[in-house]
Amino acid sequence: MQLNELIESTGVRGSFLSKVVQRLVHAGMVSSHRRNRGGFSMRVSGEEITLLDVIEAIEGPTQMNLCLGSGPGCERKSWCGVHPVWQKAQSAFVKSLPV
């Protein structure tokens, strides 16, 4: 599908949609075609991609708080009373997304 067709069918601003589609291309979910009638196509079937995959391709890793990311993050997480609450909230969010 060409970008202008995507813009027309979704009603999303072209500049924003272009950035979203490019992130999906970079994540390997979508292919970009550059010829006369170039455009975009899915690289994998929709059944193989989850909503979480799409969100993380566009926004980056899902992380509700600094302490939930990989790496050192927050130095208090080993003793912080709120850290388990953030973990539970993150887990509930991820599980609530359709597969």
N, C-alpha and C positions, 0 to 999 in steps of 0.2 A: 504494500500500500504506500502511496506517496504521502509525504508529510502534509501537503495541503488537504488531502482527503482525510487524514487523521484529524487535522485541525477542524475541518468542517463537520465531521461526524461526532467529535467530542465537545466542541465549543470551547476548547482550551486555547489560551493565547499561544501563538506560534513560537515565540521565544522560549516560553516555559516548556512547551511540549518537545521542542527540539532538544533541550537539555536533558529531559527525562529519557527520551528515546536514545540519545547518545550514551547515557549511563547504562541503559539496558543492553546496548551494543557492546559496551566495554565489559559488562558482566557475562557476555556470551549467550544471552537469551534471545537476542534479536540480531539479524544480519542487515547490513547497510549495503544497498546496491546503487552504483553511481552512474549508470548509463543514461541514455536519453529519457527513458521512462523509469529512472531509478526510484528507489524508495526503501521500504523496510519490510522484512518478513521474519517470522518466528524461526529460530534455529532449533528449538525443541518444542515438543507438544505441550499444550497448556496443562495436561495432566501431570507433567513432570516438574512443574514450577508451582511453588506455594506462594501465598500472599506474603509470607515472611521473606521469601527469596526476592520478591519484587521490591518490598520496602527496603531491605538491606542493600539491594543494588542501587537504589536511588538515594537513600539517606545514609548509608553506612551501617555498621553493626548496631543492632538494637541494644541500647544501653540507657536505662532509665536514670541511672546515677553514675557518677564517676567511679565509685567503688565496685561496680559490676563489670567493668571492662577487664580485658586481659592486661597484663603488665602490673606495675606497682600500684597504680591508682591511688587510693586513699590509704594513708599509713595507719588510720584508726580502725580499719575494717576487722582486724583480728579481735578487737574488744568492744566494738561499737554495738550498742543495743538496737540500733535502727537498721544495721546491715542485713540481718535476716528478713526484715520486713521488705526492704528493697528487693532482695532475692525472690521472695514469694510473689511480690507484685510483678516483677519481670517475668517470672515463670508463668503466672496466670495470664499475662498479656500475650505471650508467645503461644500458649496453649489455646487461647481464644480465637486465634486466626484460623480460618478454614484451610484445610490441607488439600 
